[in-house]
């Protein structure tokens, strides 16, 4: 961990934010903030590819992996409440 407010604290997020700025934001003009948000979200979705399988997620696409984690947490919460 770096100092308070250091980019080293979250290098992956800082790298991704830099990529968005260089590859998309600085190359486009937006009439409104709403337009910017919508177009950037669309660009991120296309860049991220939510259908690609990831080895770190047991070979599941990100959306399926998140669903499985959510279901596991719900089951765990139910067991804790029953005890």
Phi and psi restraints in degrees (range 20) as a CNS / XPLOR table:
assign (resid 1 and name C) (resid 2 and name N)
       (resid 2 and name CA) (resid 2 and name C) 1.0 -95.3 20.0 2
assign (resid 2 and name N) (resid 2 and name CA)
       (resid 2 and name C) (resid 3 and name N) 1.0 -164.3 20.0 2
assign (resid 2 and name C) (resid 3 and name N)
       (resid 3 and name CA) (resid 3 and name C) 1.0 -68.8 20.0 2
assign (resid 3 and name N) (resid 3 and name CA)
       (resid 3 and name C) (resid 4 and name N) 1.0 168.2 20.0 2
assign (resid 3 and name C) (resid 4 and name N)
       (resid 4 and name CA) (resid 4 and name C) 1.0 -57.9 20.0 2
assign (resid 4 and name N) (resid 4 and name CA)
       (resid 4 and name C) (resid 5 and name N) 1.0 127.9 20.0 2
assign (resid 4 and name C) (resid 5 and name N)
       (resid 5 and name CA) (resid 5 and name C) 1.0 79.1 20.0 2
assign (resid 5 and name N) (resid 5 and name CA)
       (resid 5 and name C) (resid 6 and name N) 1.0 11.5 20.0 2
assign (resid 5 and name C) (resid 6 and name N)
       (resid 6 and name CA) (resid 6 and name C) 1.0 -79.6 20.0 2
assign (resid 6 and name N) (resid 6 and name CA)
       (resid 6 and name C) (resid 7 and name N) 1.0 140.2 20.0 2
assign (resid 6 and name C) (resid 7 and name N)
       (resid 7 and name CA) (resid 7 and name C) 1.0 -65.1 20.0 2
assign (resid 7 and name N) (resid 7 and name CA)
       (resid 7 and name C) (resid 8 and name N) 1.0 -21.5 20.0 2
assign (resid 7 and name C) (resid 8 and name N)
       (resid 8 and name CA) (resid 8 and name C) 1.0 -68.5 20.0 2
assign (resid 8 and name N) (resid 8 and name CA)
       (resid 8 and name C) (resid 9 and name N) 1.0 -18.8 20.0 2
assign (resid 8 and name C) (resid 9 and name N)
       (resid 9 and name CA) (resid 9 and name C) 1.0 -65.6 20.0 2
assign (resid 9 and name N) (resid 9 and name CA)
       (resid 9 and name C) (resid 10 and name N) 1.0 -30.0 20.0 2
assign (resid 9 and name C) (resid 10 and name N)
       (resid 10 and name CA) (resid 10 and name C) 1.0 -143.2 20.0 2
assign (resid 10 and name N) (resid 10 and name CA)
       (resid 10 and name C) (resid 11 and name N) 1.0 67.7 20.0 2
assign (resid 10 and name C) (resid 11 and name N)
       (resid 11 and name CA) (resid 11 and name C) 1.0 -60.9 20.0 2
assign (resid 11 and name N) (resid 11 and name CA)
       (resid 11 and name C) (resid 12 and name N) 1.0 -37.7 20.0 2
assign (resid 11 and name C) (resid 12 and name N)
       (resid 12 and name CA) (resid 12 and name C) 1.0 -63.9 20.0 2
assign (resid 12 and name N) (resid 12 and name CA)
       (resid 12 and name C) (resid 13 and name N) 1.0 -44.6 20.0 2
assign (resid 12 and name C) (resid 13 and name N)
       (resid 13 and name CA) (resid 13 and name C) 1.0 -66.5 20.0 2
assign (resid 13 and name N) (resid 13 and name CA)
       (resid 13 and name C) (resid 14 and name N) 1.0 -41.4 20.0 2
assign (resid 13 and name C) (resid 14 and name N)
       (resid 14 and name CA) (resid 14 and name C) 1.0 -62.6 20.0 2
assign (resid 14 and name N) (resid 14 and name CA)
       (resid 14 and name C) (resid 15 and name N) 1.0 -40.1 20.0 2
assign (resid 14 and name C) (resid 15 and name N)
       (resid 15 and name CA) (resid 15 and name C) 1.0 -64.2 20.0 2
assign (resid 15 and name N) (resid 15 and name CA)
       (resid 15 and name C) (resid 16 and name N) 1.0 -43.6 20.0 2
assign (resid 15 and name C) (resid 16 and name N)
       (resid 16 and name CA) (resid 16 and name C) 1.0 -65.7 20.0 2
assign (resid 16 and name N) (resid 16 and name CA)
       (resid 16 and name C) (resid 17 and name N) 1.0 -42.9 20.0 2
assign (resid 16 and name C) (resid 17 and name N)
       (resid 17 and name CA) (resid 17 and name C) 1.0 -61.0 20.0 2
assign (resid 17 and name N) (resid 17 and name CA)
       (resid 17 and name C) (resid 18 and name N) 1.0 -39.9 20.0 2
assign (resid 17 and name C) (resid 18 and name N)
       (resid 18 and name CA) (resid 18 and name C) 1.0 -63.4 20.0 2
assign (resid 18 and name N) (resid 18 and name CA)
       (resid 18 and name C) (resid 19 and name N) 1.0 -42.0 20.0 2
assign (resid 18 and name C) (resid 19 and name N)
       (resid 19 and name CA) (resid 19 and name C) 1.0 -61.0 20.0 2
assign (resid 19 and name N) (resid 19 and name CA)
       (resid 19 and name C) (resid 20 and name N) 1.0 -44.3 20.0 2
assign (resid 19 and name C) (resid 20 and name N)
       (resid 20 and name CA) (resid 20 and name C) 1.0 -58.6 20.0 2
assign (resid 20 and name N) (resid 20 and name CA)
       (resid 20 and name C) (resid 21 and name N) 1.0 -45.5 20.0 2
assign (resid 20 and name C) (resid 21 and name N)
       (resid 21 and name CA) (resid 21 and name C) 1.0 -63.2 20.0 2
assign (resid 21 and name N) (resid 21 and name CA)
       (resid 21 and name C) (resid 22 and name N) 1.0 -48.0 20.0 2
assign (resid 21 and name C) (resid 22 and name N)
       (resid 22 and name CA) (resid 22 and name C) 1.0 -69.9 20.0 2
assign (resid 22 and name N) (resid 22 and name CA)
       (resid 22 and name C) (resid 23 and name N) 1.0 -46.4 20.0 2
assign (resid 22 and name C) (resid 23 and name N)
       (resid 23 and name CA) (resid 23 and name C) 1.0 -83.0 20.0 2
assign (resid 23 and name N) (resid 23 and name CA)
       (resid 23 and name C) (resid 24 and name N) 1.0 -23.2 20.0 2
assign (resid 23 and name C) (resid 24 and name N)
       (resid 24 and name CA) (resid 24 and name C) 1.0 -130.2 20.0 2
assign (resid 24 and name N) (resid 24 and name CA)
       (resid 24 and name C) (resid 25 and name N) 1.0 -59.1 20.0 2
assign (resid 24 and name C) (resid 25 and name N)
       (resid 25 and name CA) (resid 25 and name C) 1.0 -60.2 20.0 2
assign (resid 25 and name N) (resid 25 and name CA)
       (resid 25 and name C) (resid 26 and name N) 1.0 -46.9 20.0 2
assign (resid 25 and name C) (resid 26 and name N)
       (resid 26 and name CA) (resid 26 and name C) 1.0 -71.5 20.0 2
assign (resid 26 and name N) (resid 26 and name CA)
       (resid 26 and name C) (resid 27 and name N) 1.0 -10.3 20.0 2
assign (resid 26 and name C) (resid 27 and name N)
       (resid 27 and name CA) (resid 27 and name C) 1.0 -100.5 20.0 2
assign (resid 27 and name N) (resid 27 and name CA)
       (resid 27 and name C) (resid 28 and name N) 1.0 -2.1 20.0 2
assign (resid 27 and name C) (resid 28 and name N)
       (resid 28 and name CA) (resid 28 and name C) 1.0 -131.6 20.0 2
assign (resid 28 and name N) (resid 28 and name CA)
       (resid 28 and name C) (resid 29 and name N) 1.0 157.7 20.0 2
assign (resid 28 and name C) (resid 29 and name N)
       (resid 29 and name CA) (resid 29 and name C) 1.0 -117.5 20.0 2
assign (resid 29 and name N) (resid 29 and name CA)
       (resid 29 and name C) (resid 30 and name N) 1.0 141.6 20.0 2
assign (resid 29 and name C) (resid 30 and name N)
       (resid 30 and name CA) (resid 30 and name C) 1.0 -123.3 20.0 2
assign (resid 30 and name N) (resid 30 and name CA)
       (resid 30 and name C) (resid 31 and name N) 1.0 138.1 20.0 2
assign (resid 30 and name C) (resid 31 and name N)
       (resid 31 and name CA) (resid 31 and name C) 1.0 -74.6 20.0 2
assign (resid 31 and name N) (resid 31 and name CA)
       (resid 31 and name C) (resid 32 and name N) 1.0 -35.6 20.0 2
assign (resid 31 and name C) (resid 32 and name N)
       (resid 32 and name CA) (resid 32 and name C) 1.0 -138.8 20.0 2
assign (resid 32 and name N) (resid 32 and name CA)
       (resid 32 and name C) (resid 33 and name N) 1.0 165.8 20.0 2
assign (resid 32 and name C) (resid 33 and name N)
       (resid 33 and name CA) (resid 33 and name C) 1.0 -65.3 20.0 2
assign (resid 33 and name N) (resid 33 and name CA)
       (resid 33 and name C) (resid 34 and name N) 1.0 -36.7 20.0 2
assign (resid 33 and name C) (resid 34 and name N)
       (resid 34 and name CA) (resid 34 and name C) 1.0 -61.7 20.0 2
assign (resid 34 and name N) (resid 34 and name CA)
       (resid 34 and name C) (resid 35 and name N) 1.0 -45.2 20.0 2
assign (resid 34 and name C) (resid 35 and name N)
       (resid 35 and name CA) (resid 35 and name C) 1.0 -60.4 20.0 2
assign (resid 35 and name N) (resid 35 and name CA)
       (resid 35 and name C) (resid 36 and name N) 1.0 -43.3 20.0 2
assign (resid 35 and name C) (resid 36 and name N)
       (resid 36 and name CA) (resid 36 and name C) 1.0 -60.9 20.0 2
assign (resid 36 and name N) (resid 36 and name CA)
       (resid 36 and name C) (resid 37 and name N) 1.0 -47.4 20.0 2
assign (resid 36 and name C) (resid 37 and name N)
       (resid 37 and name CA) (resid 37 and name C) 1.0 -59.1 20.0 2
assign (resid 37 and name N) (resid 37 and name CA)
       (resid 37 and name C) (resid 38 and name N) 1.0 -46.0 20.0 2
assign (resid 37 and name C) (resid 38 and name N)
       (resid 38 and name CA) (resid 38 and name C) 1.0 -64.6 20.0 2
assign (resid 38 and name N) (resid 38 and name CA)
       (resid 38 and name C) (resid 39 and name N) 1.0 -45.5 20.0 2
assign (resid 38 and name C) (resid 39 and name N)
       (resid 39 and name CA) (resid 39 and name C) 1.0 -69.4 20.0 2
assign (resid 39 and name N) (resid 39 and name CA)
       (resid 39 and name C) (resid 40 and name N) 1.0 -37.7 20.0 2
assign (resid 39 and name C) (resid 40 and name N)
       (resid 40 and name CA) (resid 40 and name C) 1.0 -67.3 20.0 2
assign (resid 40 and name N) (resid 40 and name CA)
       (resid 40 and name C) (resid 41 and name N) 1.0 -41.7 20.0 2
assign (resid 40 and name C) (resid 41 and name N)
       (resid 41 and name CA) (resid 41 and name C) 1.0 -61.2 20.0 2
assign (resid 41 and name N) (resid 41 and name CA)
       (resid 41 and name C) (resid 42 and name N) 1.0 -40.6 20.0 2
assign (resid 41 and name C) (resid 42 and name N)
       (resid 42 and name CA) (resid 42 and name C) 1.0 -64.2 20.0 2
assign (resid 42 and name N) (resid 42 and name CA)
       (resid 42 and name C) (resid 43 and name N) 1.0 -42.2 20.0 2
assign (resid 42 and name C) (resid 43 and name N)
       (resid 43 and name CA) (resid 43 and name C) 1.0 -63.4 20.0 2
assign (resid 43 and name N) (resid 43 and name CA)
       (resid 43 and name C) (resid 44 and name N) 1.0 -43.6 20.0 2
assign (resid 43 and name C) (resid 44 and name N)
       (resid 44 and name CA) (resid 44 and name C) 1.0 -62.1 20.0 2
assign (resid 44 and name N) (resid 44 and name CA)
       (resid 44 and name C) (resid 45 and name N) 1.0 -43.9 20.0 2
assign (resid 44 and name C) (resid 45 and name N)
       (resid 45 and name CA) (resid 45 and name C) 1.0 -60.0 20.0 2
assign (resid 45 and name N) (resid 45 and name CA)
       (resid 45 and name C) (resid 46 and name N) 1.0 -41.9 20.0 2
assign (resid 45 and name C) (resid 46 and name N)
       (resid 46 and name CA) (resid 46 and name C) 1.0 -68.4 20.0 2
assign (resid 46 and name N) (resid 46 and name CA)
       (resid 46 and name C) (resid 47 and name N) 1.0 -35.5 20.0 2
assign (resid 46 and name C) (resid 47 and name N)
       (resid 47 and name CA) (resid 47 and name C) 1.0 -72.1 20.0 2
assign (resid 47 and name N) (resid 47 and name CA)
       (resid 47 and name C) (resid 48 and name N) 1.0 -42.1 20.0 2
assign (resid 47 and name C) (resid 48 and name N)
       (resid 48 and name CA) (resid 48 and name C) 1.0 -73.4 20.0 2
assign (resid 48 and name N) (resid 48 and name CA)
       (resid 48 and name C) (resid 49 and name N) 1.0 -32.3 20.0 2
assign (resid 48 and name C) (resid 49 and name N)
       (resid 49 and name CA) (resid 49 and name C) 1.0 56.4 20.0 2
assign (resid 49 and name N) (resid 49 and name CA)
       (resid 49 and name C) (resid 50 and name N) 1.0 81.0 20.0 2
assign (resid 49 and name C) (resid 50 and name N)
       (resid 50 and name CA) (resid 50 and name C) 1.0 -69.4 20.0 2
assign (resid 50 and name N) (resid 50 and name CA)
       (resid 50 and name C) (resid 51 and name N) 1.0 -6.8 20.0 2
assign (resid 50 and name C) (resid 51 and name N)
       (resid 51 and name CA) (resid 51 and name C) 1.0 -95.2 20.0 2
assign (resid 51 and name N) (resid 51 and name CA)
       (resid 51 and name C) (resid 52 and name N) 1.0 -14.2 20.0 2
assign (resid 51 and name C) (resid 52 and name N)
       (resid 52 and name CA) (resid 52 and name C) 1.0 -68.1 20.0 2
assign (resid 52 and name N) (resid 52 and name CA)
       (resid 52 and name C) (resid 53 and name N) 1.0 135.6 20.0 2
assign (resid 52 and name C) (resid 53 and name N)
       (resid 53 and name CA) (resid 53 and name C) 1.0 -79.1 20.0 2
assign (resid 53 and name N) (resid 53 and name CA)
       (resid 53 and name C) (resid 54 and name N) 1.0 144.3 20.0 2
assign (resid 53 and name C) (resid 54 and name N)
       (resid 54 and name CA) (resid 54 and name C) 1.0 -120.5 20.0 2
assign (resid 54 and name N) (resid 54 and name CA)
       (resid 54 and name C) (resid 55 and name N) 1.0 130.4 20.0 2
assign (resid 54 and name C) (resid 55 and name N)
       (resid 55 and name CA) (resid 55 and name C) 1.0 -64.0 20.0 2
assign (resid 55 and name N) (resid 55 and name CA)
       (resid 55 and name C) (resid 56 and name N) 1.0 -35.0 20.0 2
assign (resid 55 and name C) (resid 56 and name N)
       (resid 56 and name CA) (resid 56 and name C) 1.0 -66.5 20.0 2
assign (resid 56 and name N) (resid 56 and name CA)
       (resid 56 and name C) (resid 57 and name N) 1.0 -18.0 20.0 2
assign (resid 56 and name C) (resid 57 and name N)
       (resid 57 and name CA) (resid 57 and name C) 1.0 -105.4 20.0 2
assign (resid 57 and name N) (resid 57 and name CA)
       (resid 57 and name C) (resid 58 and name N) 1.0 25.1 20.0 2
assign (resid 57 and name C) (resid 58 and name N)
       (resid 58 and name CA) (resid 58 and name C) 1.0 69.8 20.0 2
assign (resid 58 and name N) (resid 58 and name CA)
       (resid 58 and name C) (resid 59 and name N) 1.0 27.1 20.0 2
assign (resid 58 and name C) (resid 59 and name N)
       (resid 59 and name CA) (resid 59 and name C) 1.0 80.8 20.0 2
assign (resid 59 and name N) (resid 59 and name CA)
       (resid 59 and name C) (resid 60 and name N) 1.0 10.0 20.0 2
assign (resid 59 and name C) (resid 60 and name N)
       (resid 60 and name CA) (resid 60 and name C) 1.0 -94.7 20.0 2
assign (resid 60 and name N) (resid 60 and name CA)
       (resid 60 and name C) (resid 61 and name N) 1.0 148.9 20.0 2
assign (resid 60 and name C) (resid 61 and name N)
       (resid 61 and name CA) (resid 61 and name C) 1.0 -65.1 20.0 2
assign (resid 61 and name N) (resid 61 and name CA)
       (resid 61 and name C) (resid 62 and name N) 1.0 155.0 20.0 2
assign (resid 61 and name C) (resid 62 and name N)
       (resid 62 and name CA) (resid 62 and name C) 1.0 -53.4 20.0 2
assign (resid 62 and name N) (resid 62 and name CA)
       (resid 62 and name C) (resid 63 and name N) 1.0 -42.7 20.0 2
assign (resid 62 and name C) (resid 63 and name N)
       (resid 63 and name CA) (resid 63 and name C) 1.0 -65.1 20.0 2
assign (resid 63 and name N) (resid 63 and name CA)
       (resid 63 and name C) (resid 64 and name N) 1.0 -40.9 20.0 2
assign (resid 63 and name C) (resid 64 and name N)
       (resid 64 and name CA) (resid 64 and name C) 1.0 -67.2 20.0 2
assign (resid 64 and name N) (resid 64 and name CA)
       (resid 64 and name C) (resid 65 and name N) 1.0 -39.7 20.0 2
assign (resid 64 and name C) (resid 65 and name N)
       (resid 65 and name CA) (resid 65 and name C) 1.0 -61.6 20.0 2
assign (resid 65 and name N) (resid 65 and name CA)
       (resid 65 and name C) (resid 66 and name N) 1.0 -45.4 20.0 2
assign (resid 65 and name C) (resid 66 and name N)
       (resid 66 and name CA) (resid 66 and name C) 1.0 -61.8 20.0 2
assign (resid 66 and name N) (resid 66 and name CA)
       (resid 66 and name C) (resid 67 and name N) 1.0 -40.8 20.0 2
assign (resid 66 and name C) (resid 67 and name N)
       (resid 67 and name CA) (resid 67 and name C) 1.0 -61.2 20.0 2
assign (resid 67 and name N) (resid 67 and name CA)
       (resid 67 and name C) (resid 68 and name N) 1.0 -43.8 20.0 2
assign (resid 67 and name C) (resid 68 and name N)
       (resid 68 and name CA) (resid 68 and name C) 1.0 -65.2 20.0 2
assign (resid 68 and name N) (resid 68 and name CA)
       (resid 68 and name C) (resid 69 and name N) 1.0 -38.0 20.0 2
assign (resid 68 and name C) (resid 69 and name N)
       (resid 69 and name CA) (resid 69 and name C) 1.0 -65.6 20.0 2
assign (resid 69 and name N) (resid 69 and name CA)
       (resid 69 and name C) (resid 70 and name N) 1.0 -43.5 20.0 2
assign (resid 69 and name C) (resid 70 and name N)
       (resid 70 and name CA) (resid 70 and name C) 1.0 -61.5 20.0 2
assign (resid 70 and name N) (resid 70 and name CA)
       (resid 70 and name C) (resid 71 and name N) 1.0 -44.1 20.0 2
assign (resid 70 and name C) (resid 71 and name N)
       (resid 71 and name CA) (resid 71 and name C) 1.0 -64.3 20.0 2
assign (resid 71 and name N) (resid 71 and name CA)
       (resid 71 and name C) (resid 72 and name N) 1.0 -41.2 20.0 2
assign (resid 71 and name C) (resid 72 and name N)
       (resid 72 and name CA) (resid 72 and name C) 1.0 -63.1 20.0 2
assign (resid 72 and name N) (resid 72 and name CA)
       (resid 72 and name C) (resid 73 and name N) 1.0 -39.9 20.0 2
assign (resid 72 and name C) (resid 73 and name N)
       (resid 73 and name CA) (resid 73 and name C) 1.0 -65.8 20.0 2
assign (resid 73 and name N) (resid 73 and name CA)
       (resid 73 and name C) (resid 74 and name N) 1.0 -40.8 20.0 2
assign (resid 73 and name C) (resid 74 and name N)
       (resid 74 and name CA) (resid 74 and name C) 1.0 -61.8 20.0 2
assign (resid 74 and name N) (resid 74 and name CA)
       (resid 74 and name C) (resid 75 and name N) 1.0 -43.9 20.0 2
assign (resid 74 and name C) (resid 75 and name N)
       (resid 75 and name CA) (resid 75 and name C) 1.0 -63.0 20.0 2
assign (resid 75 and name N) (resid 75 and name CA)
       (resid 75 and name C) (resid 76 and name N) 1.0 -41.1 20.0 2
assign (resid 75 and name C) (resid 76 and name N)
       (resid 76 and name CA) (resid 76 and name C) 1.0 -63.8 20.0 2
assign (resid 76 and name N) (resid 76 and name CA)
       (resid 76 and name C) (resid 77 and name N) 1.0 -43.0 20.0 2
assign (resid 76 and name C) (resid 77 and name N)
       (resid 77 and name CA) (resid 77 and name C) 1.0 -62.4 20.0 2
assign (resid 77 and name N) (resid 77 and name CA)
       (resid 77 and name C) (resid 78 and name N) 1.0 -40.3 20.0 2
assign (resid 77 and name C) (resid 78 and name N)
       (resid 78 and name CA) (resid 78 and name C) 1.0 -64.9 20.0 2
assign (resid 78 and name N) (resid 78 and name CA)
       (resid 78 and name C) (resid 79 and name N) 1.0 -40.1 20.0 2
assign (resid 78 and name C) (resid 79 and name N)
       (resid 79 and name CA) (resid 79 and name C) 1.0 -65.1 20.0 2
assign (resid 79 and name N) (resid 79 and name CA)
       (resid 79 and name C) (resid 80 and name N) 1.0 -39.7 20.0 2
assign (resid 79 and name C) (resid 80 and name N)
       (resid 80 and name CA) (resid 80 and name C) 1.0 -66.0 20.0 2
assign (resid 80 and name N) (resid 80 and name CA)
       (resid 80 and name C) (resid 81 and name N) 1.0 -39.1 20.0 2
assign (resid 80 and name C) (resid 81 and name N)
       (resid 81 and name CA) (resid 81 and name C) 1.0 -70.4 20.0 2
assign (resid 81 and name N) (resid 81 and name CA)
       (resid 81 and name C) (resid 82 and name N) 1.0 -32.6 20.0 2
assign (resid 81 and name C) (resid 82 and name N)
       (resid 82 and name CA) (resid 82 and name C) 1.0 -73.3 20.0 2
assign (resid 82 and name N) (resid 82 and name CA)
       (resid 82 and name C) (resid 83 and name N) 1.0 -23.8 20.0 2
